[in-house]
Amino acid sequence: MARDGSYIFPVVVTFKTSNRSNAKVKQKVIRNRNVDEVNDVNVKIPGIPDKAIILSIGLGERFIDDNR
């Protein structure tokens, strides 16, 4: 029996592209990866640069545009 997918929550990553104080804060919603995969250093996520400074990682729809 196939699952309906209601147990899959989006992972919201809030990050800055540089360490400057006026750097723009961006958000990326990842719907096809686990929280542990996003938090892993060795996994490359498209849209998030390697030098990005991650400010917060949230789980669920509630965190979209909540941390800006």
All heavy atoms as TSV, in Angstrom:
chain	resi	resn	atom	element	x	y	z
A	1	MET	N	N	0.839	-1.175	0.000
A	1	MET	CA	C	0.000	0.000	0.000
A	1	MET	C	C	0.887	1.243	0.000
A	1	MET	O	O	1.823	1.374	0.788
A	1	MET	CB	C	-0.876	-0.018	1.249
A	1	MET	CG	C	-1.844	1.077	1.326
A	1	MET	SD	S	-2.962	0.756	2.707
A	1	MET	CE	C	-4.061	2.061	2.473
A	2	ALA	N	N	0.617	2.159	-0.877
A	2	ALA	CA	C	1.418	3.371	-1.004
A	2	ALA	C	C	1.031	4.381	0.069
A	2	ALA	O	O	-0.127	4.483	0.457
A	2	ALA	CB	C	1.215	3.987	-2.375
A	3	ARG	N	N	2.027	5.124	0.521
A	3	ARG	CA	C	1.779	6.164	1.511
A	3	ARG	C	C	1.338	7.437	0.810
A	3	ARG	O	O	1.682	7.693	-0.339
A	3	ARG	CB	C	3.026	6.420	2.326
A	3	ARG	CG	C	3.423	5.230	3.143
A	3	ARG	CD	C	4.614	5.558	3.986
A	3	ARG	NE	N	4.998	4.400	4.769
A	3	ARG	CZ	C	6.010	4.374	5.595
A	3	ARG	NH1	N	6.744	5.440	5.761
A	3	ARG	NH2	N	6.293	3.292	6.267
A	4	ASP	N	N	0.599	8.268	1.517
A	4	ASP	CA	C	0.070	9.486	0.910
A	4	ASP	C	C	1.050	10.653	0.914
A	4	ASP	O	O	0.833	11.648	0.250
A	4	ASP	CB	C	-1.226	9.899	1.594
A	4	ASP	CG	C	-1.046	10.194	3.067
A	4	ASP	OD1	O	0.051	9.957	3.590
A	4	ASP	OD2	O	-2.014	10.656	3.691
A	5	GLY	N	N	2.125	10.580	1.660
A	5	GLY	CA	C	3.115	11.651	1.682
A	5	GLY	C	C	2.835	12.727	2.695
A	5	GLY	O	O	3.499	13.757	2.702
A	6	SER	N	N	1.854	12.539	3.566
A	6	SER	CA	C	1.543	13.568	4.550
A	6	SER	C	C	2.580	13.641	5.662
A	6	SER	O	O	2.602	14.590	6.425
A	6	SER	CB	C	0.168	13.302	5.161
A	6	SER	OG	O	0.171	12.064	5.838
A	7	TYR	N	N	3.453	12.657	5.747
A	7	TYR	CA	C	4.488	12.648	6.780
A	7	TYR	C	C	5.742	13.399	6.347
A	7	TYR	O	O	6.656	13.590	7.133
A	7	TYR	CB	C	4.852	11.206	7.148
A	7	TYR	CG	C	5.404	10.425	5.985
A	7	TYR	CD1	C	6.763	10.353	5.769
A	7	TYR	CD2	C	4.568	9.783	5.094
A	7	TYR	CE1	C	7.284	9.658	4.701
A	7	TYR	CE2	C	5.066	9.082	4.032
A	7	TYR	CZ	C	6.421	9.018	3.837
A	7	TYR	OH	O	6.926	8.336	2.781
A	8	ILE	N	N	5.821	13.826	5.089
A	8	ILE	CA	C	6.987	14.529	4.580
A	8	ILE	C	C	6.805	16.021	4.820
A	8	ILE	O	O	5.857	16.633	4.340
A	8	ILE	CB	C	7.180	14.254	3.079
A	8	ILE	CG1	C	7.388	12.769	2.848
A	8	ILE	CG2	C	8.358	15.057	2.541
A	8	ILE	CD1	C	7.435	12.381	1.397
A	9	PHE	N	N	7.718	16.614	5.598
A	9	PHE	CA	C	7.661	18.029	5.913
A	9	PHE	C	C	8.762	18.764	5.153
A	9	PHE	O	O	9.863	18.246	5.007
A	9	PHE	CB	C	7.856	18.260	7.412
A	9	PHE	CG	C	6.765	17.671	8.247
A	9	PHE	CD1	C	6.974	16.512	8.978
A	9	PHE	CD2	C	5.522	18.269	8.310
A	9	PHE	CE1	C	5.974	15.971	9.741
A	9	PHE	CE2	C	4.514	17.743	9.072
A	9	PHE	CZ	C	4.738	16.583	9.794
A	10	PRO	N	N	8.509	19.971	4.682
A	10	PRO	CA	C	9.572	20.725	4.009
A	10	PRO	C	C	10.607	21.230	5.019
A	10	PRO	O	O	10.283	21.541	6.162
A	10	PRO	CB	C	8.829	21.891	3.365
A	10	PRO	CG	C	7.587	22.042	4.151
A	10	PRO	CD	C	7.230	20.672	4.645
A	11	VAL	N	N	11.845	21.277	4.575
A	11	VAL	CA	C	12.942	21.788	5.385
A	11	VAL	C	C	13.250	23.188	4.889
A	11	VAL	O	O	13.497	23.395	3.705
A	11	VAL	CB	C	14.185	20.888	5.274
A	11	VAL	CG1	C	15.321	21.438	6.109
A	11	VAL	CG2	C	13.858	19.466	5.685
A	12	VAL	N	N	13.218	24.181	5.786
A	12	VAL	CA	C	13.456	25.575	5.424
A	12	VAL	C	C	14.817	25.989	5.974
A	12	VAL	O	O	15.068	25.883	7.178
A	12	VAL	CB	C	12.346	26.492	5.998
A	12	VAL	CG1	C	12.598	27.926	5.598
A	12	VAL	CG2	C	10.984	26.029	5.530
A	13	VAL	N	N	15.697	26.446	5.080
A	13	VAL	CA	C	17.038	26.880	5.461
A	13	VAL	C	C	17.118	28.380	5.238
A	13	VAL	O	O	16.856	28.869	4.140
A	13	VAL	CB	C	18.116	26.157	4.628
A	13	VAL	CG1	C	19.500	26.626	5.030
A	13	VAL	CG2	C	17.992	24.657	4.765
A	14	THR	N	N	17.474	29.129	6.278
A	14	THR	CA	C	17.694	30.567	6.186
A	14	THR	C	C	19.197	30.797	6.240
A	14	THR	O	O	19.861	30.316	7.162
A	14	THR	CB	C	17.002	31.297	7.348
A	14	THR	OG1	O	15.630	30.921	7.370
A	14	THR	CG2	C	17.101	32.794	7.181
A	15	PHE	N	N	19.732	31.507	5.241
A	15	PHE	CA	C	21.180	31.669	5.167
A	15	PHE	C	C	21.545	33.034	4.595
A	15	PHE	O	O	20.719	33.745	4.033
A	15	PHE	CB	C	21.794	30.556	4.306
A	15	PHE	CG	C	21.355	30.568	2.869
A	15	PHE	CD1	C	22.116	31.181	1.902
A	15	PHE	CD2	C	20.180	29.944	2.481
A	15	PHE	CE1	C	21.712	31.195	0.573
A	15	PHE	CE2	C	19.769	29.943	1.167
A	15	PHE	CZ	C	20.544	30.566	0.208
A	16	LYS	N	N	22.826	33.401	4.794
A	16	LYS	CA	C	23.417	34.599	4.207
A	16	LYS	C	C	24.547	34.144	3.299
A	16	LYS	O	O	25.208	33.145	3.587
A	16	LYS	CB	C	23.976	35.513	5.300
A	16	LYS	CG	C	22.909	36.178	6.127
A	16	LYS	CD	C	23.419	36.886	7.360
A	16	LYS	CE	C	24.548	37.816	7.155
A	16	LYS	NZ	N	24.877	38.626	8.335
A	17	THR	N	N	24.771	34.866	2.212
A	17	THR	CA	C	25.799	34.446	1.272
A	17	THR	C	C	27.191	34.948	1.639
A	17	THR	O	O	28.175	34.490	1.074
A	17	THR	CB	C	25.458	34.919	-0.153
A	17	THR	OG1	O	25.244	36.330	-0.125
A	17	THR	CG2	C	24.211	34.225	-0.648
A	18	SER	N	N	27.290	35.876	2.589
A	18	SER	CA	C	28.594	36.346	3.055
A	18	SER	C	C	28.481	36.726	4.529
A	18	SER	O	O	27.396	36.774	5.090
A	18	SER	CB	C	29.090	37.537	2.232
A	18	SER	OG	O	28.348	38.687	2.533
A	19	ASN	N	N	29.625	37.018	5.123
A	19	ASN	CA	C	29.620	37.345	6.549
A	19	ASN	C	C	29.495	38.848	6.809
A	19	ASN	O	O	29.618	39.285	7.947
A	19	ASN	CB	C	30.880	36.797	7.218
A	19	ASN	CG	C	32.137	37.394	6.639
A	19	ASN	OD1	O	32.093	38.146	5.674
A	19	ASN	ND2	N	33.281	37.035	7.200
A	20	ARG	N	N	29.233	39.632	5.808
A	20	ARG	CA	C	29.072	41.072	5.990
A	20	ARG	C	C	27.736	41.380	6.655
A	20	ARG	O	O	26.778	40.623	6.532
A	20	ARG	CB	C	29.166	41.788	4.653
A	20	ARG	CG	C	30.480	41.518	3.960
A	20	ARG	CD	C	30.823	42.675	3.085
A	20	ARG	NE	N	32.080	42.428	2.421
A	20	ARG	CZ	C	33.203	43.044	2.734
A	20	ARG	NH1	N	33.220	43.921	3.697
A	20	ARG	NH2	N	34.300	42.791	2.081
A	21	SER	N	N	27.672	42.512	7.337
A	21	SER	CA	C	26.456	42.850	8.079
A	21	SER	C	C	25.299	43.227	7.162
A	21	SER	O	O	24.146	43.065	7.530
A	21	SER	CB	C	26.735	43.996	9.052
A	21	SER	OG	O	27.106	45.160	8.335
A	22	ASN	N	N	25.600	43.722	5.957
A	22	ASN	CA	C	24.528	44.118	5.051
A	22	ASN	C	C	24.208	43.046	4.007
A	22	ASN	O	O	23.557	43.327	3.022
A	22	ASN	CB	C	24.864	45.441	4.358
A	22	ASN	CG	C	26.108	45.340	3.512
A	22	ASN	OD1	O	26.862	44.381	3.613
A	22	ASN	ND2	N	26.338	46.338	2.682
A	23	ALA	N	N	24.656	41.816	4.215
A	23	ALA	CA	C	24.375	40.736	3.275
A	23	ALA	C	C	22.895	40.375	3.328
A	23	ALA	O	O	22.259	40.417	4.383
A	23	ALA	CB	C	25.212	39.513	3.618
A	24	LYS	N	N	22.351	40.062	2.180
A	24	LYS	CA	C	20.928	39.735	2.079
A	24	LYS	C	C	20.661	38.353	2.677
A	24	LYS	O	O	21.394	37.396	2.423
A	24	LYS	CB	C	20.497	39.755	0.630
A	24	LYS	CG	C	19.016	39.603	0.436
A	24	LYS	CD	C	18.665	39.654	-1.025
A	24	LYS	CE	C	18.303	41.071	-1.383
A	24	LYS	NZ	N	17.729	41.174	-2.726
A	25	VAL	N	N	19.607	38.273	3.469
A	25	VAL	CA	C	19.196	37.006	4.071
A	25	VAL	C	C	18.251	36.317	3.103
A	25	VAL	O	O	17.298	36.919	2.603
A	25	VAL	CB	C	18.498	37.253	5.431
A	25	VAL	CG1	C	17.990	35.954	6.011
A	25	VAL	CG2	C	19.449	37.929	6.398
A	26	LYS	N	N	18.531	35.040	2.801
A	26	LYS	CA	C	17.741	34.293	1.834
A	26	LYS	C	C	17.184	33.031	2.486
A	26	LYS	O	O	17.716	32.562	3.488
A	26	LYS	CB	C	18.607	33.911	0.635
A	26	LYS	CG	C	19.160	35.102	-0.094
A	26	LYS	CD	C	20.024	34.683	-1.239
A	26	LYS	CE	C	20.607	35.904	-1.933
A	26	LYS	NZ	N	21.448	35.531	-3.064
A	27	GLN	N	N	16.135	32.499	1.878
A	27	GLN	CA	C	15.534	31.252	2.349
A	27	GLN	C	C	15.444	30.266	1.202
A	27	GLN	O	O	15.185	30.647	0.060
A	27	GLN	CB	C	14.129	31.476	2.889
A	27	GLN	CG	C	14.086	31.950	4.291
A	27	GLN	CD	C	12.683	31.908	4.854
A	27	GLN	OE1	O	11.721	31.842	4.119
A	27	GLN	NE2	N	12.592	31.963	6.151
A	28	LYS	N	N	15.637	29.007	1.525
A	28	LYS	CA	C	15.516	27.935	0.550
A	28	LYS	C	C	14.633	26.859	1.162
A	28	LYS	O	O	14.867	26.412	2.287
A	28	LYS	CB	C	16.901	27.372	0.231
A	28	LYS	CG	C	16.928	26.192	-0.659
A	28	LYS	CD	C	16.783	26.604	-2.090
A	28	LYS	CE	C	16.930	25.371	-2.955
A	28	LYS	NZ	N	16.667	25.629	-4.327
A	29	VAL	N	N	13.582	26.464	0.449
A	29	VAL	CA	C	12.685	25.412	0.903
A	29	VAL	C	C	13.065	24.143	0.167
A	29	VAL	O	O	13.069	24.104	-1.068
A	29	VAL	CB	C	11.211	25.777	0.633
A	29	VAL	CG1	C	10.299	24.667	1.093
A	29	VAL	CG2	C	10.856	27.075	1.317
A	30	ILE	N	N	13.391	23.100	0.921
A	30	ILE	CA	C	13.818	21.827	0.359
A	30	ILE	C	C	12.756	20.797	0.707
A	30	ILE	O	O	12.515	20.517	1.882
A	30	ILE	CB	C	15.190	21.426	0.922
A	30	ILE	CG1	C	16.182	22.541	0.639
A	30	ILE	CG2	C	15.659	20.124	0.319
A	30	ILE	CD1	C	17.362	22.554	1.531
A	31	ARG	N	N	12.122	20.254	-0.298
A	31	ARG	CA	C	11.006	19.340	-0.078
A	31	ARG	C	C	11.370	17.876	-0.270
A	31	ARG	O	O	10.576	17.005	0.050
A	31	ARG	CB	C	9.852	19.694	-1.001
A	31	ARG	CG	C	9.317	21.076	-0.753
A	31	ARG	CD	C	8.090	21.377	-1.567
A	31	ARG	NE	N	7.717	22.779	-1.451
A	31	ARG	CZ	C	6.995	23.266	-0.469
A	31	ARG	NH1	N	6.571	22.489	0.482
A	31	ARG	NH2	N	6.708	24.558	-0.432
A	32	ASN	N	N	12.539	17.578	-0.809
A	32	ASN	CA	C	12.865	16.194	-1.120
A	32	ASN	C	C	14.046	15.641	-0.326
A	32	ASN	O	O	14.576	14.606	-0.686
A	32	ASN	CB	C	13.143	16.045	-2.619
A	32	ASN	CG	C	14.288	16.915	-3.076
A	32	ASN	OD1	O	14.802	17.711	-2.311
A	32	ASN	ND2	N	14.674	16.762	-4.327
A	33	ARG	N	N	14.451	16.316	0.720
A	33	ARG	CA	C	15.572	15.838	1.536
A	33	ARG	C	C	15.206	15.831	3.005
A	33	ARG	O	O	14.309	16.530	3.444
A	33	ARG	CB	C	16.801	16.718	1.326
A	33	ARG	CG	C	17.317	16.655	-0.070
A	33	ARG	CD	C	18.766	16.951	-0.093
A	33	ARG	NE	N	19.208	17.018	-1.469
A	33	ARG	CZ	C	20.225	16.320	-1.917
A	33	ARG	NH1	N	20.884	15.534	-1.110
A	33	ARG	NH2	N	20.588	16.417	-3.166
A	34	ASN	N	N	15.941	15.060	3.741
A	34	ASN	CA	C	15.770	14.906	5.169
A	34	ASN	C	C	16.515	16.044	5.893
A	34	ASN	O	O	17.427	16.646	5.338
A	34	ASN	CB	C	16.349	13.550	5.561
A	34	ASN	CG	C	16.006	13.148	6.948
A	34	ASN	OD1	O	15.543	13.953	7.737
A	34	ASN	ND2	N	16.223	11.892	7.259
A	35	VAL	N	N	16.158	16.321	7.124
A	35	VAL	CA	C	16.843	17.355	7.913
A	35	VAL	C	C	18.307	16.980	8.111
A	35	VAL	O	O	19.192	17.826	8.036
A	35	VAL	CB	C	16.154	17.545	9.277
A	35	VAL	CG1	C	16.898	18.562	10.116
A	35	VAL	CG2	C	14.731	17.961	9.099
A	36	ASP	N	N	18.567	15.704	8.344
A	36	ASP	CA	C	19.942	15.258	8.551
A	36	ASP	C	C	20.786	15.429	7.292
A	36	ASP	O	O	21.967	15.743	7.371
A	36	ASP	CB	C	19.960	13.803	9.004
A	36	ASP	CG	C	19.278	13.614	10.341
A	36	ASP	OD1	O	19.350	14.548	11.170
A	36	ASP	OD2	O	18.676	12.547	10.565
A	37	GLU	N	N	20.210	15.225	6.125
A	37	GLU	CA	C	20.937	15.420	4.878
A	37	GLU	C	C	21.244	16.892	4.645
A	37	GLU	O	O	22.311	17.235	4.139
A	37	GLU	CB	C	20.132	14.878	3.706
A	37	GLU	CG	C	19.975	13.392	3.698
A	37	GLU	CD	C	19.141	12.923	2.533
A	37	GLU	OE1	O	19.214	13.554	1.453
A	37	GLU	OE2	O	18.408	11.944	2.705
A	38	VAL	N	N	20.334	17.767	5.007
A	38	VAL	CA	C	20.553	19.208	4.840
A	38	VAL	C	C	21.646	19.687	5.784
A	38	VAL	O	O	22.482	20.513	5.424
A	38	VAL	CB	C	19.239	19.979	5.078
A	38	VAL	CG1	C	19.474	21.474	5.091
A	38	VAL	CG2	C	18.217	19.613	4.021
A	39	ASN	N	N	21.666	19.164	6.979
A	39	ASN	CA	C	22.628	19.580	7.992
A	39	ASN	C	C	24.008	18.966	7.779
A	39	ASN	O	O	24.980	19.423	8.353
A	39	ASN	CB	C	22.096	19.221	9.381
A	39	ASN	CG	C	22.727	20.035	10.466
A	39	ASN	OD1	O	23.300	21.079	10.218
A	39	ASN	ND2	N	22.602	19.551	11.676
A	40	ASP	N	N	24.121	17.945	6.938
A	40	ASP	CA	C	25.388	17.271	6.691
A	40	ASP	C	C	26.310	18.163	5.861
A	40	ASP	O	O	25.871	18.823	4.915
A	40	ASP	CB	C	25.139	15.950	5.961
A	40	ASP	CG	C	26.380	15.091	5.881
A	40	ASP	OD1	O	27.381	15.405	6.549
A	40	ASP	OD2	O	26.338	14.081	5.148
A	41	VAL	N	N	27.584	18.182	6.194
A	41	VAL	CA	C	28.559	19.037	5.515
A	41	VAL	C	C	28.889	18.493	4.130
A	41	VAL	O	O	29.137	19.253	3.197
A	41	VAL	CB	C	29.847	19.151	6.368
A	41	VAL	CG1	C	30.912	19.958	5.653
A	41	VAL	CG2	C	29.535	19.752	7.706
A	42	ASN	N	N	28.873	17.187	3.958
A	42	ASN	CA	C	29.308	16.564	2.715
A	42	ASN	C	C	28.253	16.579	1.614
A	42	ASN	O	O	28.561	16.272	0.472
A	42	ASN	CB	C	29.730	15.123	2.981
A	42	ASN	CG	C	30.888	15.068	3.949
A	42	ASN	OD1	O	31.744	15.932	3.942
A	42	ASN	ND2	N	30.912	14.056	4.799
A	43	VAL	N	N	27.012	16.912	1.927
A	43	VAL	CA	C	25.937	16.912	0.937
A	43	VAL	C	C	25.820	18.300	0.314
A	43	VAL	O	O	25.701	19.295	1.018
A	43	VAL	CB	C	24.593	16.496	1.585
A	43	VAL	CG1	C	23.469	16.597	0.585
A	43	VAL	CG2	C	24.691	15.102	2.150
A	44	LYS	N	N	25.870	18.364	-1.005
A	44	LYS	CA	C	25.732	19.632	-1.741
A	44	LYS	C	C	24.271	19.837	-2.091
A	44	LYS	O	O	23.641	18.995	-2.700
A	44	LYS	CB	C	26.583	19.581	-3.012
A	44	LYS	CG	C	26.415	20.758	-3.914
A	44	LYS	CD	C	27.042	21.996	-3.325
A	44	LYS	CE	C	26.937	23.134	-4.341
A	44	LYS	NZ	N	26.432	24.328	-3.759
A	45	ILE	N	N	23.718	20.982	-1.694
A	45	ILE	CA	C	22.327	21.316	-1.972
A	45	ILE	C	C	22.309	22.417	-3.025
A	45	ILE	O	O	22.904	23.483	-2.817
A	45	ILE	CB	C	21.600	21.771	-0.695
A	45	ILE	CG1	C	21.617	20.639	0.310
A	45	ILE	CG2	C	20.188	22.206	-1.003
A	45	ILE	CD1	C	21.101	21.010	1.651
A	46	PRO	N	N	21.651	22.185	-4.164
A	46	PRO	CA	C	21.586	23.222	-5.199
A	46	PRO	C	C	20.874	24.472	-4.691
A	46	PRO	O	O	19.845	24.394	-4.033
A	46	PRO	CB	C	20.768	22.563	-6.310
A	46	PRO	CG	C	20.852	21.107	-6.046
A	46	PRO	CD	C	21.021	20.948	-4.573
A	47	GLY	N	N	21.447	25.618	-4.965
A	47	GLY	CA	C	20.862	26.884	-4.537
A	47	GLY	C	C	21.484	27.462	-3.292
A	47	GLY	O	O	21.259	28.621	-2.968
A	48	ILE	N	N	22.265	26.664	-2.567
A	48	ILE	CA	C	22.944	27.148	-1.368
A	48	ILE	C	C	24.449	27.032	-1.611
A	48	ILE	O	O	24.969	25.932	-1.784
A	48	ILE	CB	C	22.544	26.341	-0.118
A	48	ILE	CG1	C	21.044	26.455	0.111
A	48	ILE	CG2	C	23.308	26.837	1.105
A	48	ILE	CD1	C	20.537	25.640	1.279
A	49	PRO	N	N	25.169	28.157	-1.663
A	49	PRO	CA	C	26.615	28.105	-1.917
A	49	PRO	C	C	27.371	27.426	-0.771
A	49	PRO	O	O	26.881	27.331	0.359
A	49	PRO	CB	C	27.022	29.570	-2.024
A	49	PRO	CG	C	25.786	30.370	-1.991
A	49	PRO	CD	C	24.671	29.515	-1.553
A	50	ASP	N	N	28.574	26.942	-1.098
A	50	ASP	CA	C	29.400	26.278	-0.087
A	50	ASP	C	C	29.823	27.237	1.021
A	50	ASP	O	O	29.978	26.841	2.170
A	50	ASP	CB	C	30.638	25.678	-0.733
A	50	ASP	CG	C	30.291	24.518	-1.641
A	50	ASP	OD1	O	29.245	23.880	-1.409
A	50	ASP	OD2	O	31.065	24.254	-2.586
A	51	LYS	N	N	30.012	28.515	0.691
A	51	LYS	CA	C	30.463	29.502	1.670
A	51	LYS	C	C	29.323	30.173	2.424
A	51	LYS	O	O	29.552	31.112	3.168
A	51	LYS	CB	C	31.305	30.574	0.980
A	51	LYS	CG	C	32.585	30.047	0.385
A	51	LYS	CD	C	33.449	31.162	-0.130
A	51	LYS	CE	C	32.931	31.619	-1.470
A	51	LYS	NZ	N	33.777	32.660	-2.075
A	52	ALA	N	N	28.107	29.710	2.233
A	52	ALA	CA	C	26.953	30.343	2.875
A	52	ALA	C	C	26.993	30.149	4.387
A	52	ALA	O	O	27.448	29.118	4.881
A	52	ALA	CB	C	25.661	29.769	2.312
A	53	ILE	N	N	26.512	31.134	5.090
A	53	ILE	CA	C	26.407	31.083	6.553
A	53	ILE	C	C	24.958	30.748	6.882
A	53	ILE	O	O	24.057	31.543	6.636
A	53	ILE	CB	C	26.819	32.422	7.172
A	53	ILE	CG1	C	28.259	32.720	6.786
A	53	ILE	CG2	C	26.638	32.400	8.675
A	53	ILE	CD1	C	28.684	34.119	7.078
A	54	ILE	N	N	24.743	29.569	7.433
A	54	ILE	CA	C	23.389	29.114	7.744
A	54	ILE	C	C	22.957	29.719	9.073
A	54	ILE	O	O	23.608	29.536	10.097
A	54	ILE	CB	C	23.328	27.578	7.782
A	54	ILE	CG1	C	23.631	27.036	6.397
A	54	ILE	CG2	C	21.964	27.111	8.262
A	54	ILE	CD1	C	23.652	25.544	6.303
A	55	LEU	N	N	21.855	30.461	9.040
A	55	LEU	CA	C	21.341	31.116	10.240
A	55	LEU	C	C	20.382	30.220	11.003
A	55	LEU	O	O	20.424	30.164	12.229
A	55	LEU	CB	C	20.646	32.426	9.853
A	55	LEU	CG	C	21.507	33.445	9.130
A	55	LEU	CD1	C	20.660	34.630	8.701
A	55	LEU	CD2	C	22.653	33.884	10.003
A	56	SER	N	N	19.494	29.524	10.281
A	56	SER	CA	C	18.556	28.626	10.963
A	56	SER	C	C	18.064	27.561	9.999
A	56	SER	O	O	18.050	27.756	8.782
A	56	SER	CB	C	17.371	29.408	11.529
A	56	SER	OG	O	16.601	29.935	10.470
A	57	ILE	N	N	17.667	26.436	10.579
A	57	ILE	CA	C	17.057	25.343	9.838
A	57	ILE	C	C	15.762	25.006	10.546
A	57	ILE	O	O	15.757	24.733	11.748
A	57	ILE	CB	C	17.968	24.103	9.781
A	57	ILE	CG1	C	19.262	24.428	9.043
A	57	ILE	CG2	C	17.255	22.947	9.099
A	57	ILE	CD1	C	20.257	23.296	9.014
A	58	GLY	N	N	14.653	25.048	9.812
A	58	GLY	CA	C	13.348	24.758	10.400
A	58	GLY	C	C	12.668	23.628	9.661
A	58	GLY	O	O	12.964	23.343	8.513
A	59	LEU	N	N	11.729	22.997	10.316
A	59	LEU	CA	C	11.020	21.861	9.747
A	59	LEU	C	C	9.532	22.157	9.741
A	59	LEU	O	O	8.927	22.330	10.798
A	59	LEU	CB	C	11.307	20.599	10.569
A	59	LEU	CG	C	10.752	19.299	10.053
A	59	LEU	CD1	C	11.393	18.958	8.725
A	59	LEU	CD2	C	11.015	18.193	11.042
A	60	GLY	N	N	8.938	22.287	8.551
A	60	GLY	CA	C	7.509	22.526	8.434
A	60	GLY	C	C	7.186	23.807	7.698
A	60	GLY	O	O	8.031	24.670	7.476
A	61	GLU	N	N	5.922	23.943	7.322
A	61	GLU	CA	C	5.446	25.100	6.579
A	61	GLU	C	C	5.500	26.386	7.403
A	61	GLU	O	O	5.542	27.479	6.862
A	61	GLU	CB	C	4.005	24.875	6.123
A	61	GLU	CG	C	3.840	23.762	5.116
A	61	GLU	CD	C	4.269	24.178	3.726
A	61	GLU	OE1	O	4.289	25.384	3.449
A	61	GLU	OE2	O	4.582	23.275	2.935
A	62	ARG	N	N	5.510	26.267	8.698
A	62	ARG	CA	C	5.461	27.424	9.587
A	62	ARG	C	C	6.704	28.307	9.468
A	62	ARG	O	O	6.637	29.515	9.673
A	62	ARG	CB	C	5.315	26.945	11.029
A	62	ARG	CG	C	5.247	28.050	12.030
A	62	ARG	CD	C	5.040	27.494	13.425
A	62	ARG	NE	N	5.155	28.545	14.389
A	62	ARG	CZ	C	6.290	28.883	14.990
A	62	ARG	NH1	N	7.381	28.221	14.740
A	62	ARG	NH2	N	6.325	29.864	15.850
A	63	PHE	N	N	7.822	27.735	9.102
A	63	PHE	CA	C	9.081	28.479	9.083
A	63	PHE	C	C	9.309	29.247	7.782
A	63	PHE	O	O	10.269	29.981	7.672
A	63	PHE	CB	C	10.257	27.530	9.332
A	63	PHE	CG	C	10.294	27.045	10.746
A	63	PHE	CD1	C	9.797	25.800	11.084
A	63	PHE	CD2	C	10.790	27.839	11.748
A	63	PHE	CE1	C	9.816	25.348	12.377
A	63	PHE	CE2	C	10.825	27.408	13.048
A	63	PHE	CZ	C	10.341	26.149	13.372
A	64	ILE	N	N	8.444	29.085	6.794
A	64	ILE	CA	C	8.612	29.818	5.546
A	64	ILE	C	C	8.282	31.286	5.792
A	64	ILE	O	O	7.209	31.624	6.277
A	64	ILE	CB	C	7.712	29.225	4.441
A	64	ILE	CG1	C	8.116	27.779	4.180
A	64	ILE	CG2	C	7.807	30.053	3.169
A	64	ILE	CD1	C	7.214	27.055	3.211
A	65	ASP	N	N	9.227	32.185	5.498
A	65	ASP	CA	C	9.133	33.630	5.702
A	65	ASP	C	C	8.905	34.013	7.165
A	65	ASP	O	O	8.525	35.130	7.456
A	65	ASP	CB	C	8.018	34.257	4.863
A	65	ASP	CG	C	8.435	34.441	3.432
A	65	ASP	OD1	O	9.635	34.556	3.150
A	65	ASP	OD2	O	7.539	34.478	2.600
A	66	ASP	N	N	9.169	33.121	8.090
A	66	ASP	CA	C	8.985	33.423	9.510
A	66	ASP	C	C	10.255	33.978	10.127
A	66	ASP	O	O	10.207	34.800	11.026
A	66	ASP	CB	C	8.544	32.161	10.248
A	66	ASP	CG	C	8.050	32.449	11.647
A	66	ASP	OD1	O	7.618	33.591	11.887
A	66	ASP	OD2	O	8.084	31.549	12.491
A	67	ASN	N	N	11.412	33.569	9.632
A	67	ASN	CA	C	12.674	33.928	10.262
A	67	ASN	C	C	13.384	35.092	9.593
A	67	ASN	O	O	14.492	35.400	9.936
A	67	ASN	CB	C	13.601	32.722	10.261
A	67	ASN	CG	C	13.071	31.602	11.101
A	67	ASN	OD1	O	11.924	31.610	11.478
A	67	ASN	ND2	N	13.883	30.632	11.395
A	68	ARG	N	N	12.797	35.720	8.625
A	68	ARG	CA	C	13.484	36.797	7.908
A	68	ARG	C	C	13.620	38.012	8.704
A	68	ARG	O	O	13.145	38.557	9.479
A	68	ARG	CB	C	12.771	37.111	6.614
A	68	ARG	CG	C	13.112	36.111	5.565
A	68	ARG	CD	C	12.609	36.566	4.252
A	68	ARG	NE	N	13.252	35.743	3.264
A	68	ARG	CZ	C	13.113	35.913	1.998
A	68	ARG	NH1	N	12.343	36.881	1.561
A	68	ARG	NH2	N	13.705	35.166	1.143
